[in-house]
Amino acid sequence: KLQKQPYHVLQQIFKQGFVLPSASKGLLGDINNLSVAGDGTTIRTGAARYGKPQCDCRKQGVFKCSCPREFTDPDASWGWDSYRGEYFYGRNLYIFTAADSPNDLPLYLFYAERHDSACFVPAFFEMMRLYPEFRFRECLLDSAHDAMPIYQALRQLDINALIDLNPRNLGSVKI
């Protein structure tokens, strides 16, 4: 049974309000033979990274003060966006979508502050626990997931792993 933390309650709302109605309309594909795609993405925040001063020091010509600051997004942090090749200020999200449908609708959203391969396992198992009414058949992942433990976990669950090979790992396994 899912925990009653705010994050899990939001997942239940998302499931009941969006995912299950989409499934009942056939928008996700065959939920008894579901293919999912998983990947991480960056979400930039509009919050000021150094906070907003709660004083009027700037009006007095003092630009480097130690007065209290308000942080509108205190959980945001600096990260590296490997797709764009740049640093960003914000959050990371890991998303599973229904890959068999032409709609690519999201099934599960996971707050991720780690590499995709490290986020995959907890996110995938939480998604499976959230959707006992779905049977997952395939999992499509990019080369960031090209790690033997991911292949092994999916094989144990009788789920086909379709993972892009990481060119840095080519030749490291001899068959």
C-alpha positions as a printed Julia matrix, in Angstrom:
175×3 Matrix{Float64}:
   0.0     0.0     0.0
   1.26    3.46   -0.85
   2.36    5.79    1.88
   0.23    8.77    2.8
   2.97   11.34    2.23
   1.92   14.43    0.23
   3.9    13.21   -2.79
   2.09    9.87   -2.78
  -1.29   11.53   -2.34
  -0.55   13.65   -5.43
   0.37   10.47   -7.33
  -3.01    8.97   -6.38
  -4.81   12.12   -7.55
  -2.88   12.0   -10.84
  -3.71    8.31  -11.23
  -7.44    8.65  -10.46
  -7.97   11.96  -12.25
  -5.89   11.5   -15.38
  -4.19    8.15  -15.94
  -7.09    5.76  -15.3
  -9.6     7.86  -17.3
  -7.06    7.95  -20.16
  -6.63    4.16  -19.89
 -10.4     3.61  -19.99
 -10.56    5.62  -23.24
  -7.75    3.54  -24.77
  -5.34    6.49  -24.89
  -2.49    4.56  -23.22
  -2.55    1.49  -25.42
  -3.09   -2.02  -24.07
  -2.73   -1.78  -20.28
  -2.46   -5.59  -20.11
   0.61   -5.44  -22.33
   1.99   -1.96  -21.65
   5.2    -0.51  -23.03
   6.61    2.39  -21.06
   9.44    4.82  -21.74
  11.4     6.38  -18.92
  13.68    9.4   -18.95
  14.77   12.32  -16.86
  14.3    15.97  -17.71
  15.31   19.3   -16.29
  12.83   21.89  -15.1
  14.14   25.39  -14.75
  12.67   27.57  -12.04
  11.87   31.24  -12.23
  12.99   31.72   -8.64
  15.97   33.9    -7.83
  18.89   31.6    -7.12
  20.32   33.89   -4.44
  16.94   34.73   -2.93
  15.15   38.04   -2.73
  16.48   40.46   -0.11
  14.0    41.34    2.63
  15.58   44.72    3.29
  16.05   48.11    1.61
  19.87   48.0     1.62
  20.01   48.39   -2.17
  18.13   51.69   -1.94
  20.88   52.83    0.41
  23.61   51.77   -2.03
  24.58   48.56   -0.2
  24.53   45.71   -2.72
  26.28   43.02   -0.7
  24.35   42.76    2.53
  23.83   39.83    4.89
  20.17   40.59    5.59
  17.61   37.76    5.5
  16.46   36.64    2.06
  13.26   35.0     0.84
  13.68   31.89   -1.29
  10.5    31.17   -3.27
  11.83   27.77   -4.41
  14.07   26.61   -1.55
  14.43   23.06   -2.94
  15.78   24.2    -6.3
  19.47   23.64   -6.93
  22.13   23.91   -9.58
  22.37   20.99  -11.96
  23.87   19.94  -15.26
  21.65   19.53  -18.31
  23.61   17.02  -20.41
  21.18   17.34  -23.32
  21.79   21.09  -23.67
  25.35   20.97  -22.32
  24.76   23.7   -19.76
  24.16   24.34  -16.08
  20.67   25.22  -14.95
  18.93   26.3   -11.76
  15.84   24.29  -10.95
  14.84   20.65  -10.46
  15.06   17.27  -12.13
  12.06   15.13  -12.92
  11.96   11.5   -14.01
   8.92   10.6   -16.13
   7.4     7.36  -17.38
   5.12    7.63  -20.39
   2.92    5.17  -22.26
   5.14    4.33  -25.24
   2.69    2.24  -27.28
   0.16    4.98  -27.75
   0.5     7.86  -30.2
  -0.15   10.22  -27.29
   2.94    9.55  -25.1
   0.86   10.39  -22.05
   2.65   10.46  -18.69
   1.98    7.65  -16.22
   4.29    8.5   -13.37
   6.3    11.56  -12.31
   9.23   11.15   -9.92
  11.2    13.97   -8.26
  14.77   13.14   -9.21
  17.95   14.67   -7.9
  20.19   11.9    -9.21
  21.39   10.43  -12.46
  18.71    8.73  -14.59
  20.11    5.26  -13.92
  19.91    5.84  -10.16
  16.35    7.21  -10.39
  15.05    4.43  -12.59
  14.86    1.64   -9.99
  12.92    3.43   -7.23
  10.71    5.22   -9.77
   9.9     2.04  -11.69
   9.04    0.01   -8.6
   6.9     2.81   -7.19
   5.08    3.04  -10.52
   4.47   -0.72  -10.56
   3.12   -0.55   -7.02
   0.87    2.38   -7.94
  -0.56    0.55  -10.97
  -1.25   -3.07  -10.02
  -4.0    -3.07  -12.67
  -1.39   -2.63  -15.45
   0.9    -5.34  -16.82
   4.2    -3.9   -17.98
   5.65   -5.72  -21.02
   8.45   -3.46  -22.28
  10.58   -0.67  -20.93
  12.27    1.73  -23.36
  15.23    3.66  -21.97
  18.08    5.79  -23.27
  21.79    5.03  -22.96
  22.01    6.55  -19.47
  20.26    3.35  -18.31
  22.73    0.96  -19.98
  23.7    -0.81  -16.76
  23.6    -4.51  -16.0
  21.51   -4.16  -12.78
  18.72   -2.5   -14.77
  18.72   -5.31  -17.34
  18.7    -7.88  -14.53
  15.87   -6.17  -12.6
  13.67   -6.01  -15.7
  14.46   -9.62  -16.61
  13.41  -10.74  -13.09
  10.08   -8.98  -13.67
   9.67  -10.59  -17.12
   9.79   -7.16  -18.78
  11.66   -6.68  -22.04
  14.41   -4.08  -21.74
  14.9    -1.94  -24.84
  17.88    0.2   -23.86
  20.07    2.25  -26.16
  23.67    1.11  -25.75
  26.01    3.58  -24.13
  28.98    4.03  -26.5
  31.32    4.36  -23.5
  30.44    0.79  -22.49
  30.78   -0.85  -25.9
  33.18   -3.75  -25.71
  33.18   -3.99  -21.92
  31.06   -7.16  -21.97
  32.27  -10.14  -23.97
  29.72  -12.75  -25.04
